[in-house]
Amino acid sequence: MPLLGANELREKLSTYKQAAPAALGAALYEEAVDIVGAADEDVPYEFGHLRRSHFVELPRDAGSGPEVEFGYGAGYGLYVHEVPANHPKGGKDHWLRDAVNSTASGRAERLAARTAAHLEAGEGFEAASGVPVERPDPKEAVEAERADRERARRRSRAAAIRAQNSARGRLR
């Protein structure tokens, strides 16, 4: 007994086979954005440079399928991530590892559902990604950090002058 619609089934399977890597790449990208979003809540904050340095790379073919790289681009980020310390303005060490672990539950199901949704919609990464979050330019990151330090120095100096003037007012 011949299968009715066999040609349509072959065409659909062929389309899925070609579109699956792009759909999986889009799903991986969305998952990475969710992880970085969760991690940003716990990033230690002093001037904001470390938090601003987060990135999620566009999916690329790794030979065995798509992969997405994500993390933080600040040069000192690894040290802050790995070394337990008191962060008086908030945040904690191991923020990225903890975000990856806290979102692990149900990850396979979310990836499968997102991939299937992209396949059904017939869209690959380009249509599903929205605005990509890319690695910051190192020069811009250094300039931003320098500007943050300068603003902090000026605030500190202004506070010292106010305290000095206040003390002078009390002495008279």
MORAJO-V480159 format. One record per backbone hydrogen bond with DSSP energy under -1.0 kcal/mol. CO is the residue of the C=O (numbers start at 0). NH is the residue of the N-H. Records with the same first field share a line. If there is no record, write none. Layout:
# MORAJO-V480159
CO=NH  NH
This chain:
# MORAJO-V480159
2=5
4=8
5=9
6=10
7=11
8=12
9=13
10=14
11=15
12=16
13=17
14=18
15=19
18=22
19=23
20=24
21=25
22=26
23=27
24=28
25=29
26=30
27=31
28=32
29=33
30=34
31=35
32=36
33=37
34=38
35=39
38=41
41=91
47=51
48=52
50=53
52=72
54=70
59=66
64=61
66=59
68=56
70=54
73=76
75=79
76=80
77=81
78=82
80=93
86=89
89=44
93=97
94=98
95=99
96=100
97=101
98=102
103=106
105=109
106=110
107=111
108=112
109=113
110=114
111=115
112=116
113=117
114=118
115=119
116=120
117=122
123=127
124=128
132=55
136=140
137=141
138=142
139=143
140=144
141=145
142=146
143=147
144=148
145=149
146=150
147=151
148=152
149=153
150=154
151=155
152=156
153=157
154=158
155=159
156=160
157=161
158=162
159=163
160=164
161=165
162=166
163=167
164=168
165=169
166=170
167=171
